[in-house]
């Protein structure tokens, strides 16, 4: 399975199916942000990150222009990732509390992170057609993860709407009517526990709509449903304060 997932990840990085997304991701990589002017951007589709035998899957939205589109790894190098990886670390699911580069040594424990759209979209808004064009990559990833997958956390309404059809195509039974997205929502897909969580976007974390404690609560519940050991008390240095700053 690990070899098949690596092959899938390699295929994903070569996709050029959506002209608008290809043009945008490559333009961002060429012009760069001033703070990263000396860096070489990834500028390609971003594959999933985490072990091939993960029992918990996190589903986001799409790579950030100067985050994963720069570093080549999901939620790495941006403010959303700072919040997400800190929460995973606090729960004992990540080896370090931050993600700054693809070669920083970060590993995940029983968790994989993916997204329904693999290229950074303008204004962080993929079109429905781009979402649907990208869906087969997620469906195939779900196929490969199915033997060990026990729980899923979907970050945000867009990811929820994109993920449910993918789960259906991958063979899980999605209830009718489809479960509505909400923070803390939970649904059962043939024994797969599906959780909803507000996205770790700056709009949510800076305004307090999503606090670190709220995020840890959902991730912790999902990890337990997946059979993963969870640290009950955050380690020293954990904080419920989100640092403000420029958008990622």
N, C-alpha and C positions, 0 to 999 in steps of 0.2 A: 504493500500500500504506500509506503514511504516513497518508493521509486515512482509510482504512478502520480503521486501528488507533486513531486518535484518536476516531473514531465509537464503536468498541467500548469504549474507556476511558470515554467519556461515558455510555454505556449502563450500564456496570458500576456507576458511582457512584450510579445511581438505583435499584439493585435493592433490593427489600424482600421477597424470596421466603422468608426464614427468620425467623419471628416471634421466636424466642428470641434470635437474633443481632441483629436490629434493636433489640429492647428493651435488650439489654446495651450495644451500642455507643452508643446514644443516652443511656442512663443515665450511662455513664462520661463522655461529652461534657458532660453537664449538671452532674454533681457535681464532676468534675475532681480531679486530685491537687493537694495543697496547693502543691507546687513550681511548678505551672503554673496557679494559680488565676486569673491575669490573662490567660490565653490563651484564644482561641476554638478549641475542638477541631473537627477535621474531622468526626468522628462519622458517617461514611458508608463504603460499601465502597471499598476502595483498588485502583486500577487498577495495571497493570504500569508499570515505570519503565525507560526506556532507549530507544535508537534502534530504528526500525522495521526496519532492515536488519541487526540484530544477528546475529552468527554464533555467539554463546555465550549460552545462557539459564541463569539461576539460578532454581531453584524452591524456595521456602521452605515454610512451614506456613500461617500466617495473620498478619494485622496484630497488633502488640502494642497493648494497651489504651491505654497512655500514650506509645506510639511512633508508628507509622503511623496509628493511629486518632486521634491528636492532630494530626499534621503533614500527613497526606494523601499521604505518599510511602513506598514500601516501605523498611523497615529504617531509617527516619529518625527520630532523636530518642530512641533507646534504646541500651542497652549492647550488644545483639547487633549493631546496625548499626555501632557503633564498631569492633568487631572485623572485620566483613565489609568495610566500606569501606576500613579501613586496609590490609587484605590486597590489595584491588583496586588501591589507590593504589600500594602497594609493587611490584606487578607492572606498573604503567604502564597500568592499565585504567580508572582513575578520575582525574578532574582534581584532586581534593583528598582528604585522608585521613580526613575526617569528614563526617557528614551530620546537620545540626542542624535544618534547616527546608526546606520545599519550594522556597523562593526563595533558597537559599544559593549558587546558581551551580554546584552539582555537576553534572558531566556524566560519562557512561560512554562508553567507547570500544569499540564492537563487542559490548557486553554489555547484556542486558536482564534485569531481575529481576521475578519474578512469584510468585504463590502459588496453591495449589489452592482455598483458602478466602479470600474477600475481606473478610470482616468479622471484627473482633476477637471471639473467643469467650470465654466465662467460663472462667477457670482455664487459658486457652490450649488448650482441648480441644474442638474441633468434634465433633459427633456424626457417625457414618457417613452419616446421612440428609442432614445439612448439607453434608458433603463432596460427596455425589453430586448434590445440588441445584445446587451451585456449579460442577460439572464442565463444563457447556457453555461457560462463559466461557473456561476454560482451553483447551478444544478449539478454539474459534474463534480464540483468540490463536495457538495452534500453527499453525492453518491459514494465518494471515496471515504468520507468521514463516518458514514452511517454505522459501520460495525461497532464503533466505540462511543458515538455521540449520544448524550443523555439529556442535555439541556442547552437552551439557546437564549441569549439576551439580545434583543434588537434595540438599537439606540435610535430613537426618533420615529416619527410617523412615516417619513419617506421610506426608511429601511423596512419598517413593518409592512407597508403596502407592497414593497418590492419583494420581500422575503416570502410572504405567504404563497404566491404563485410558484415560486421556485421550490418550496417544500412540496407542494402538490405535484409538480412535475418530477420531483425526485422520488415520489412514491408514498409520501406521508399523506394521511387523510386529514384535510383541513376542515374544521367544522363549518356547517352552513346554518345561519349566515356566518360569514367570516368574523372572527373576533375583532372587536374594535381596539385601536391602540389607546393606551393610557399608561401613565407612569405607574408601575406596580401591577399592571395587568398580567394575568397568567392564563394560559390555555394549554390543553393537552392535545398533542398530535400523535396518536398511536403510541403513547407512552413516552414521547419526547416532550419535556416540559419547556414551554415557550414563555418567556418573560418580556414585558415591555419596560423600557426605561427612557426617560428624557435623554436626548443627545447631549454629549459633553461639549457642545458648542459654547463659545464665549458668550453668546446671547443668553444661554441658560445658566452658565456657571457664574458669570459676573453679576447677574441680577438676583441670584439666589433661588431661581426657579429649580435648579438642581444643585444641591449641596453635596460635598464629599460624603457626608453621613448617609444621605439618600442613595447615592451611588453605591456605597459599600453595602447598604442594606439589600439592594436588588442583586448585586453581584454575589454577595454572600449566600443569599437564598438559592440562587441559580447554581452556585458551586456545590452547595449541599445536595441539591436535587441531582447533580451530576455525579455525586459520590466522591467529591474532592474534599480533602481535609482543609479546613478554613481556620485561620488564626482568629481567635475570638476578640482579642484586644489589639488595636493598632500598635505597632512598635513605637518606641520613643521617637519624637520628632514629627509624628503624624499631626496634621492640622486640618481643621475644617475651614480654613481661610483660603480663598482662591485669589491668586495674584493677578491684578489687572495689568493690562499692557496693550500693545498694538495687536490688531487682528493677525491671525496666522494665515 
